[in-house]
Amino acid sequence: MSRRPLALLAATATALTLAACAAEPDTAPAATDPATTATEPAPLTLGLTYVPDIQFAPFYVAAEKGYYEEAGLDVTLRHHGQSEGLFTAISGGEEDVVVAGGDEMLQARSQGVPLVSVATLYQQYPVALIVPDDSDIRSAADLAGRTVGIPGPFGETYFGLVALLQDAGLTEDDVTVEHIGFTQQAALTGGHVDAVMGFVNNDAVRFAEAGTPVRTIEIAEGEVPLVGISLGTLEATADERGEEVAAFVEASLRGVADVAADPEAAVEISAAHVPDLDRAEQRQAALATLEATVPLYEGAGEPGAHEAGVWEEMVTLLTDAGLLEAEVDPAQAWTDRFLPAASN
């Protein structure tokens, strides 16, 4: 999913001509140094959830290959820990753009955080139901009376469970939902739950690496009414720093395209940011994660583009589930105006 780089305007130095009205000055004015008049890169901080991880490879690649610098930006990649709220820093002005699920941003918007999605990175929703390979659970409808483990009543694994149950004609009352934290592998292999909700490019990969045979069951037949990992910013930032946001989106999508084209090279580049990638087993695990991530980037439309219908369905789903605290207009929650070939 590559793009042509945005055209960036370079500032030119202007020579000042001084008219002499009387005597010649003793010394000629010093020539203007172009280096002192060039436009400084615009600072921009990107919020990356949790610790450094290979899932953020597109941004590591864009930074290391100089894409942000070429776009006229001085980008800081800021990781915030699990104890920090997902949108605390961007709400407080510490971050300018954040990586988060479109569904998470929509929920935050209903809580009064004026977030707007400016690019959809995962065109496919990354969450699925995971069951042991020998389980008699063959579809979501088979979950009635069973126990499902999720990290907690938040985030994409929970939203995915809500959508999965609805598609199967079930509710949370029809299953036992266990809040297991981020222990999907231990909970499923230990037989504490019958199934878990997890990421296909993370949890499912970890099961495979451990030699645990599992199957994944998609959330819905057809299009999932949820929006996955995206880039979000505050409305004020989008309005006041539009050129910088567009430049950042363009450079980041170049990083996405590079990861998709050569995951192995992306792992090598990411070693400058992710600890332990100098170890062969960690590099292999990272490569497996990226190879499982590449299909999530793929979609029918322009890279980064939003699907209006999915956003409308997502508002309906989350509203019906009582997960939105106020009415949200889906058309105001996203914009394609920072993508060169699209508009909303």
N, C-alpha and C positions, 0 to 999 in steps of 0.2 A: 504494500500500500504506500507507494512513493508519491511525492509531490514535487512540483517545481518550487525552488526557493522563492520567497517573497522578494520583491525589488526593494532594496533598502536605499534610502536617500542619504548620501554622504554630505555633510556640511562643507561648504567651501569658504576659504578665507577671503575677506574683502579688503583690498588695499585702500588706504585712506589718503586722499590727495589734499595737501594743505596749501592754500593759496597765500602767497606772500604779498601783504599789502604795503609793506615798507621795506626795511632793510632785510637782506638775506640773513637767515639764522646762522649762528656760528657752526652748528653741526646739523647734519641731515637727520630727519626722524629715523629711528631704527625700523628695520623691515619687520613685518609681522611674521611670527613663527607659526606656520600652519599647525604644528603639533599642539600649540597652546589654544587653538581655536576649534580643533576637531571636537565633535560631539562625544561626550563621555558615554560609555555603555550605561544603559538604564538598569538599575538594580531591580531584581525580581526574585522573590523567595517562593519556592515550590514546597508544599507540605507533602511529605511521603510518610504514610502511616507506619508505625512500629519501627523496628531496627532495619539497618541496611539489608536488603534481600534481593535476590536475582529477579524477583517480579518487577523490580523497578529498572530493569536493564535498558529500556528505551531512553530513559533520562540520563543514565550513566553514559550511554553511548553518545547521546547528543552533546553532553558536556565534554567528554573526552575527545570527540572528533571536532570540537570547535563550532558546532552548529549554532549554539546560543550566541557565541561571540560574533559569528558571521551575521547573526540577526540583530546585532547591536544591543545585546543584553548581557548583563553581569548576573548570572543565575546562581543562587544559593540553593542547594538541595538540603532541605531540613527534615530530618527524621524526628518524629515525636513518639514517645513511648506509649505503652498500652494504658498507662494511668492517665494519660492526657486525652481529653475529649477530641473526637475526630475533627470538629470544627471550632474548637476553642481558639486556636492560634489565628485562623483566618478571620474569625469574628473580632478578635482583639487587635488586628492589624499587624500581627507578626508574620503572616504569610499572605501572598498575593494570589496564588493559585493552589488548589489542593487536589490530590488524587483520591477519588472516592466513588462509590457506586451512585449511579443516577437515582436509584431508589432511596439511598441514604440522604442525598441532597434534597430530594423531594420531601422527605419526612422533616428534615431540618427547616426547609422553607415553610412548612406548615407550623413550625414552632417559632417563626419570626426571624429566622436567619435568611436574609435575602440572597441566597445562592442561585446561580444560574450556571447550567452546564454549557461549556463552550466547545467540547469535543467528546465524542464517544469513542473510547479506545477499544473496549471489548464489544465487538458487534454481536457476539454470541454470549448469552448469559453463562457465567462460569460455574454455577452451582448445580449439583445433582444429588439424588438419593444414592447412597452407597450401601450395598448389602453383600454378605458373604456369597461366594460363587455358588455354593450348594444350597442357598436359601430358597424356600418355596415362594418368596416374595418376588413376583414377576412384573408387577405393575403397582402403581400407587394405590389402586383399589384394594390390593392385598394387605394394606397397612392397617385396616380396621382391626382393633383389638391388640395391635402390636405396640412396641416401644421404640420411639425414635429419639436419637440423641442429637442435640444441637448445642453450640457453645452457650447460647443464652437467647432471650427474647429480643434480639437486636441484630442488625446487620443483614448481609445478603443470605446467609444460611437460614435465618429465620424467615425473611421475606420469601425465599425460595420454597420453604416448607409450606407457607401459607398458600402460595400459588399452586403447588403440587397437590395439596389436599383439595383445594377448590376445583381443580381440573378433574379430580377423581370423584367429585361429589361428596367429599368428606369434610369434616371440621376437626378442630383440635379436640373436641369432645369425643371423637371416635377413636382417638389414639392416645397413648401415654407419651407425653413429651418430657424427656429428661434433659435438664441443663447440665451438660458434662464439661463445660469449659472447652479448651482446645485440645481435647484428648480423644478425638475420634478413633484413632488407631487402637489405642488401648481398650476403649470401651467396646468396640465392635469385636475385636479379636478375643477379648475376655468374656464375651457373651453377656455383658451387662445390658446391652440394648440389641434390638433386632436389626436396626438400620441406623445410619447416621446421615446427616446432611453435610456435604463437604464440597470443596473446590476440585474440579476435574484436573486443574493444572497444579494442584498442591496435594491435597489429601489423597486423591486417587493415585497420584504418583508415588506418594510415600508408602502406600499399601503395596504397590508393585515392587518397590525397592526392597521392602521387607520380605518379599516372597509370599505375601498373603493374597490368595486369589479372591478377588471381589468383582462385582458387576456394578455398573452405574445405570440408574434409571432416570431418564430425562424428566424435567419438571412438568412438561406439557407436550402434547402432540401438536406440532405446528409451532407458531411463534409464541415465545414466552412473554407474558405481559409485564416484564420487568426490564430495567436498563442497568447494565453492569458497569464496570469500571470506566470512569470518565474523568475529564478535567473540569473543575468548577472554580468559579470566582464570584466575588460579590458584585451585585449590580453596579455599585458605584465604581468599582475598578473597571468593569467592562465599559462603562460610559466615559470615564475620565482617562483611561489608559488603553484605549482600543487598539492603537497601532502596536503597542508593546504586547498586548494579549495575543493579537494576530501573529506577531513575529514568534512569540513563544510557542503557540500552537503549531505553527508551520515547522519550526525546528524540532519539536517533540515528535511530530508525525514522521519526520525524516529518521529519527531514532527508531521509531516503531518499524518502519520499512526496513531498516538495516538489520534489526533483530530477526524479522521474518525471513529475510534473504539469507542470513548466515548466523544462526543461533550459536554455533560454536565460537565464532569470532566475538560475539556479544558477551559470552561468558568470560573470555580472556580480557576483554576491555573492562568488564564489571569487577574484575579482581582488584582494581584500584579503589573500589568502594565497599565491596562485600568481604568480610573477614573469612579466612580459611579457604578461599578459592585457589590457593596454591597447592592444596591437597587434592590428589587425583580423585578420591571418592567424592569429595565435595564438588569438584568440577563436573563429575559425571551426573550427580544429583541435580546440579544447576542446569545442565544441558537438558536433562529429561524434563525439567519444569518448563524451560523455554520451548522445547519441542511440543509440549502439550498446550502451551499458551498460543503459539502461532495461529492455530485454527480459530481461536477466539477473536483475533483481529480481523478475520475475513468477513466481508459482507457484500451485499449486492450494490450498495451505493458508494458514494465518495468516502474516502478515508476520513474518519472523524465525524461523519454526518449523523444526524439524529433522525429518528423515525417518529413523526408526529403521532401516528396511530398507536404506537407502543406506549408513548407517554400518556396518552388519553386512557388507555386500558390500565396502565399502572395506577393512575389516580383513582380510577374506579375500584380496582382491587384493594388498594391500601385504605381507601375510604370505607369500603364495605367491611374490612377487617378491623376497623377502629384504630388504625395506625397513623392517621393524620389528625392533628389537633385542630386544624382549621381548614377551610376550603382553599384549594389551590387551583389556579388556572394553569393547566399543563402547558399552554402556549407561551406562558411567561417564564417557565422554568428552564427553558433551553433556548439556544440561539445558534444558528449556523453562519452568522454574519462574519465570523472570524475564519471561515474556511473559504479559500479562494474561489471555488466553483459552486458554492451553494449559498442559499439565502432562505430566511424564514419570514 
